[in-house]
């Protein structure tokens, strides 16, 4: 189907950003309305509210118009009673400025072919790459997104803090982070992995761990968990390259310890 008009409920960051971006494509966009609104005279209603408020927002909507939500982890069951769809932009939405929807991914779903077509059309209008994610897979998909984005920021915060004890500003780390992410995107985790654990330099890893223990001891559990996971990745990649017989030396005895 071709959409002529859509209503957006939820005037937060995402609702405001989607309203502006979709309006710029020539689509008539009513809203964003505040929570509790029941828009009429549109082809679809898109709820841009927190996950815990979707059920309340959909409860006041008049049946007959397709209804969608923007949650990554929530299935379509919460929209029961309506022709349902989901559109989750796989992108952070800043407090100001235009979010870069174009080129980003989008997880879509629909309870009917028409509902799925609505979700896909919205993604296409925004220049996003749509991928269908089933209800049973949405929590795992969203967890992966949290690791890739939220947890990455937490990890870089730890790196920034430790670097600060050596008088090194995060600006010096940023190009390294960008290069690592680009290599991962291009090559995959195994091929992109570099550093002392990947090359089996257990002595350097031990000195690094001692420095963490001295300067930021509360980061040691995180360091150890990451070192163990990195050693496992290195072993896996080495085994794949050698037909299963290779072992990354740094992985022995937990490398980080």
DRENGUPA-613066 format. One record per residue (C-alpha): residue number from 1; x, y, z; residue in one letter. Coordinates in Angstrom, 2 decimals, decimal comma. Layout:
(site NUM; (X; Y; Z); "a")
...
end
This chain:
(site 1; (0,00; 0,00; 0,00); "x")
(site 2; (0,99; 3,64; -0,38); "x")
(site 3; (0,63; 5,78; 2,70); "x")
(site 4; (-0,95; 9,20; 2,38); "x")
(site 5; (-1,08; 10,17; 6,04); "x")
(site 6; (0,20; 8,86; 9,37); "x")
(site 7; (-0,29; 10,00; 12,95); "x")
(site 8; (2,50; 9,80; 15,48); "x")
(site 9; (1,75; 9,49; 19,19); "x")
(site 10; (4,62; 10,36; 21,51); "x")
(site 11; (6,37; 13,72; 21,43); "x")
(site 12; (9,72; 12,62; 22,81); "x")
(site 13; (13,00; 12,46; 20,91); "x")
(site 14; (12,03; 9,64; 18,57); "x")
(site 15; (8,48; 10,82; 17,87); "x")
(site 16; (9,68; 14,34; 17,13); "x")
(site 17; (12,55; 13,12; 14,93); "x")
(site 18; (10,38; 10,68; 12,95); "x")
(site 19; (7,67; 13,30; 12,47); "x")
(site 20; (10,12; 15,72; 10,91); "x")
(site 21; (11,93; 13,13; 8,82); "x")
(site 22; (8,74; 11,57; 7,42); "x")
(site 23; (7,16; 14,95; 6,76); "x")
(site 24; (10,24; 15,85; 4,73); "x")
(site 25; (9,49; 12,90; 2,39); "x")
(site 26; (6,12; 14,43; 1,47); "x")
(site 27; (4,04; 12,23; 3,75); "x")
(site 28; (1,30; 13,95; 5,72); "x")
(site 29; (2,20; 13,55; 9,38); "x")
(site 30; (-0,28; 14,43; 12,13); "x")
(site 31; (1,44; 15,08; 15,44); "x")
(site 32; (3,46; 14,16; 17,28); "x")
(site 33; (0,60; 13,97; 19,76); "x")
(site 34; (0,94; 13,53; 23,49); "x")
(site 35; (0,30; 10,15; 25,06); "x")
(site 36; (-3,39; 9,32; 25,37); "x")
(site 37; (-4,31; 10,73; 21,95); "x")
(site 38; (-6,65; 8,85; 19,57); "x")
(site 39; (-5,93; 10,23; 16,09); "x")
(site 40; (-8,38; 9,76; 13,22); "x")
(site 41; (-8,38; 10,26; 9,47); "x")
(site 42; (-4,99; 8,66; 8,79); "x")
(site 43; (-3,75; 5,45; 7,18); "x")
(site 44; (-1,77; 4,32; 10,24); "x")
(site 45; (-0,87; 5,32; 13,77); "x")
(site 46; (2,71; 4,97; 15,00); "x")
(site 47; (3,34; 4,86; 18,74); "x")
(site 48; (6,69; 6,37; 19,78); "x")
(site 49; (6,35; 5,82; 23,52); "x")
(site 50; (8,43; 3,89; 26,08); "x")
(site 51; (7,97; 0,12; 26,01); "x")
(site 52; (6,11; 0,09; 29,31); "x")
(site 53; (3,56; 2,60; 28,01); "x")
(site 54; (2,67; 0,94; 24,71); "x")
(site 55; (-0,24; -1,04; 26,16); "x")
(site 56; (-1,75; 2,07; 27,72); "x")
(site 57; (-1,32; 4,11; 24,55); "x")
(site 58; (-2,93; 1,47; 22,33); "x")
(site 59; (-5,83; 0,91; 24,72); "x")
(site 60; (-7,37; 4,31; 23,85); "x")
(site 61; (-7,07; 3,90; 20,08); "x")
(site 62; (-10,17; 3,25; 18,01); "x")
(site 63; (-10,00; -0,06; 16,15); "x")
(site 64; (-9,83; -0,14; 12,37); "x")
(site 65; (-6,60; 1,73; 11,66); "x")
(site 66; (-3,27; -0,14; 11,57); "x")
(site 67; (-1,18; 0,60; 14,65); "x")
(site 68; (2,57; 0,29; 15,02); "x")
(site 69; (5,20; 0,72; 17,71); "x")
(site 70; (8,90; 1,57; 17,63); "x")
(site 71; (10,12; -0,85; 20,31); "x")
(site 72; (13,06; -3,08; 19,53); "x")
(site 73; (12,41; -5,73; 22,18); "x")
(site 74; (8,60; -5,84; 22,15); "x")
(site 75; (6,56; -8,11; 19,92); "x")
(site 76; (3,27; -7,38; 18,20); "x")
(site 77; (1,13; -9,02; 20,89); "x")
(site 78; (0,98; -5,77; 22,85); "x")
(site 79; (-1,01; -4,31; 19,94); "x")
(site 80; (-3,67; -7,06; 20,10); "x")
(site 81; (-7,01; -5,99; 18,69); "x")
(site 82; (-5,40; -3,93; 15,93); "x")
(site 83; (-3,72; -4,67; 12,63); "x")
(site 84; (-0,22; -4,35; 13,98); "x")
(site 85; (3,24; -3,44; 12,74); "x")
(site 86; (6,61; -2,54; 14,23); "x")
(site 87; (9,35; -0,20; 13,04); "x")
(site 88; (12,47; -0,04; 15,20); "x")
(site 89; (15,17; 2,31; 13,88); "x")
(site 90; (18,53; 0,75; 14,67); "x")
(site 91; (20,03; 4,16; 15,38); "x")
(site 92; (20,59; 6,49; 18,32); "x")
(site 93; (18,46; 9,64; 18,36); "x")
(site 94; (20,31; 12,71; 19,69); "x")
(site 95; (18,66; 15,39; 21,78); "x")
(site 96; (19,29; 17,93; 19,04); "x")
(site 97; (20,08; 17,90; 15,34); "x")
(site 98; (18,80; 15,60; 12,64); "x")
(site 99; (19,22; 11,87; 13,40); "x")
(site 100; (20,90; 10,02; 10,53); "x")
(site 101; (18,09; 7,61; 9,66); "x")
(site 102; (19,30; 7,21; 6,07); "x")
(site 103; (21,53; 4,18; 5,73); "x")
(site 104; (20,68; 2,80; 9,17); "x")
(site 105; (18,99; -0,52; 9,81); "x")
(site 106; (15,38; -0,99; 10,84); "x")
(site 107; (13,71; -4,05; 12,36); "x")
(site 108; (10,22; -4,41; 10,95); "x")
(site 109; (7,31; -6,76; 11,53); "x")
(site 110; (3,63; -6,96; 10,66); "x")
(site 111; (0,64; -9,03; 11,70); "x")
(site 112; (-0,70; -8,93; 8,12); "x")
(site 113; (0,90; -8,40; 4,71); "x")
(site 114; (-0,56; -4,87; 4,64); "x")
(site 115; (0,83; -4,04; 8,08); "x")
(site 116; (4,28; -5,31; 7,13); "x")
(site 117; (4,09; -3,25; 3,93); "x")
(site 118; (3,38; -0,14; 6,03); "x")
(site 119; (6,46; -0,77; 8,15); "x")
(site 120; (8,59; -1,35; 5,07); "x")
(site 121; (7,30; 1,77; 3,34); "x")
(site 122; (8,12; 3,90; 6,37); "x")
(site 123; (11,63; 2,45; 6,48); "x")
(site 124; (12,05; 3,04; 2,74); "x")
(site 125; (10,89; 6,64; 3,02); "x")
(site 126; (13,51; 7,20; 5,72); "x")
(site 127; (16,23; 5,57; 3,62); "x")
(site 128; (16,64; 2,75; 6,11); "x")
(site 129; (17,52; -0,90; 5,44); "x")
(site 130; (14,55; -2,95; 6,63); "x")
(site 131; (14,97; -6,43; 8,07); "x")
(site 132; (12,07; -8,53; 9,32); "x")
(site 133; (12,56; -9,67; 12,93); "x")
(site 134; (10,04; -12,13; 14,37); "x")
(site 135; (8,51; -11,68; 17,81); "x")
(site 136; (10,45; -14,65; 19,21); "x")
(site 137; (13,74; -13,06; 18,11); "x")
(site 138; (13,18; -9,46; 19,15); "x")
(site 139; (14,68; -9,65; 22,66); "x")
(site 140; (17,87; -11,25; 21,30); "x")
(site 141; (18,02; -8,71; 18,47); "x")
(site 142; (17,62; -5,82; 20,90); "x")
(site 143; (20,20; -7,30; 23,29); "x")
(site 144; (22,67; -7,40; 20,39); "x")
(site 145; (21,91; -3,75; 19,67); "x")
(site 146; (22,55; -2,86; 23,31); "x")
(site 147; (25,92; -4,62; 23,24); "x")
(site 148; (26,87; -2,91; 19,99); "x")
(site 149; (25,86; 0,56; 21,14); "x")
(site 150; (25,11; 1,06; 24,86); "x")
(site 151; (27,74; -1,34; 26,17); "x")
(site 152; (30,32; 0,01; 23,75); "x")
(site 153; (29,86; 3,48; 25,26); "x")
(site 154; (30,24; 2,01; 28,76); "x")
(site 155; (33,42; 0,23; 27,66); "x")
(site 156; (34,86; 3,38; 26,14); "x")
(site 157; (34,03; 5,20; 29,35); "x")
(site 158; (36,21; 2,70; 31,23); "x")
(site 159; (39,00; 3,16; 28,69); "x")
(site 160; (38,73; 6,93; 28,98); "x")
(site 161; (38,95; 6,76; 32,75); "x")
(site 162; (42,01; 4,50; 32,75); "x")
(site 163; (43,72; 6,59; 30,06); "x")
(site 164; (43,13; 9,65; 32,18); "x")
(site 165; (45,40; 8,21; 34,89); "x")
(site 166; (48,20; 8,33; 32,29); "x")
(site 167; (47,38; 11,87; 31,21); "x")
(site 168; (45,87; 10,69; 27,92); "x")
(site 169; (42,70; 12,37; 26,64); "x")
(site 170; (39,90; 10,42; 24,99); "x")
(site 171; (40,56; 12,35; 21,77); "x")
(site 172; (43,66; 10,20; 21,30); "x")
(site 173; (41,64; 7,01; 21,76); "x")
(site 174; (38,82; 7,99; 19,41); "x")
(site 175; (40,65; 7,26; 16,10); "x")
(site 176; (41,61; 3,82; 17,46); "x")
(site 177; (37,98; 3,10; 18,33); "x")
(site 178; (36,77; 4,23; 14,92); "x")
(site 179; (39,35; 2,09; 13,14); "x")
(site 180; (38,46; -0,98; 15,25); "x")
(site 181; (34,75; -0,56; 14,53); "x")
(site 182; (35,36; -0,06; 10,81); "x")
(site 183; (37,58; -3,15; 10,70); "x")
(site 184; (34,91; -5,18; 12,50); "x")
(site 185; (32,22; -3,96; 10,09); "x")
(site 186; (34,39; -4,84; 7,10); "x")
(site 187; (36,04; -8,07; 8,25); "x")
(site 188; (34,04; -9,53; 11,14); "x")
(site 189; (35,21; -10,00; 14,73); "x")
(site 190; (37,77; -12,74; 14,21); "x")
(site 191; (39,67; -11,05; 11,39); "x")
(site 192; (39,49; -7,61; 13,01); "x")
(site 193; (40,91; -8,71; 16,37); "x")
(site 194; (44,39; -7,32; 17,14); "x")
(site 195; (46,44; -6,68; 20,28); "x")
(site 196; (48,46; -8,69; 22,80); "x")
(site 197; (45,90; -11,42; 23,43); "x")
(site 198; (45,44; -12,05; 19,71); "x")
(site 199; (49,20; -12,39; 19,21); "x")
(site 200; (49,75; -14,48; 22,34); "x")
(site 201; (51,72; -11,87; 24,33); "x")
(site 202; (50,81; -13,03; 27,84); "x")
(site 203; (53,51; -10,88; 29,46); "x")
(site 204; (52,00; -7,66; 28,14); "x")
(site 205; (48,51; -8,74; 29,17); "x")
(site 206; (49,79; -9,42; 32,71); "x")
(site 207; (51,36; -5,96; 32,92); "x")
(site 208; (48,16; -4,38; 31,67); "x")
(site 209; (46,11; -6,20; 34,29); "x")
(site 210; (48,50; -5,10; 37,04); "x")
(site 211; (48,07; -1,49; 35,94); "x")
(site 212; (44,28; -1,82; 36,05); "x")
(site 213; (44,49; -3,40; 39,52); "x")
(site 214; (46,60; -0,49; 40,74); "x")
(site 215; (44,77; 2,44; 39,16); "x")
(site 216; (41,15; 1,31; 38,76); "x")
(site 217; (40,64; -1,87; 40,78); "x")
(site 218; (36,87; -1,69; 40,41); "x")
(site 219; (37,37; -2,31; 36,68); "x")
(site 220; (39,14; -5,64; 37,24); "x")
(site 221; (36,02; -7,84; 36,92); "x")
(site 222; (35,20; -6,12; 33,63); "x")
(site 223; (38,83; -6,43; 32,45); "x")
(site 224; (38,98; -10,14; 33,31); "x")
(site 225; (35,66; -10,92; 31,64); "x")
(site 226; (36,68; -9,08; 28,48); "x")
(site 227; (40,16; -10,65; 28,44); "x")
(site 228; (38,67; -14,13; 28,77); "x")
(site 229; (36,14; -13,44; 26,00); "x")
(site 230; (38,87; -12,00; 23,78); "x")
(site 231; (41,07; -15,05; 24,38); "x")
(site 232; (38,16; -17,30; 23,42); "x")
(site 233; (37,63; -15,31; 20,24); "x")
(site 234; (41,34; -15,54; 19,42); "x")
(site 235; (41,31; -19,32; 20,01); "x")
(site 236; (38,23; -19,71; 17,83); "x")
(site 237; (39,75; -17,72; 14,99); "x")
(site 238; (43,09; -19,52; 15,26); "x")
(site 239; (41,36; -22,88; 15,26); "x")
(site 240; (39,38; -21,97; 12,18); "x")
(site 241; (42,56; -20,92; 10,41); "x")
(site 242; (44,50; -24,07; 11,36); "x")
(site 243; (41,80; -26,68; 11,03); "x")
(site 244; (41,13; -26,77; 14,77); "x")
(site 245; (44,66; -27,44; 16,00); "x")
(site 246; (45,77; -23,87; 16,77); "x")
(site 247; (45,64; -22,37; 20,25); "x")
(site 248; (46,24; -18,72; 21,06); "x")
(site 249; (49,00; -18,84; 23,72); "x")
(site 250; (47,59; -15,82; 25,52); "x")
(site 251; (44,46; -17,78; 26,30); "x")
(site 252; (46,22; -20,25; 28,58); "x")
(site 253; (45,35; -19,92; 32,26); "x")
(site 254; (42,89; -17,14; 31,56); "x")
(site 255; (45,50; -14,86; 29,91); "x")
(site 256; (44,24; -11,89; 31,94); "x")
(site 257; (45,27; -13,37; 35,23); "x")
end
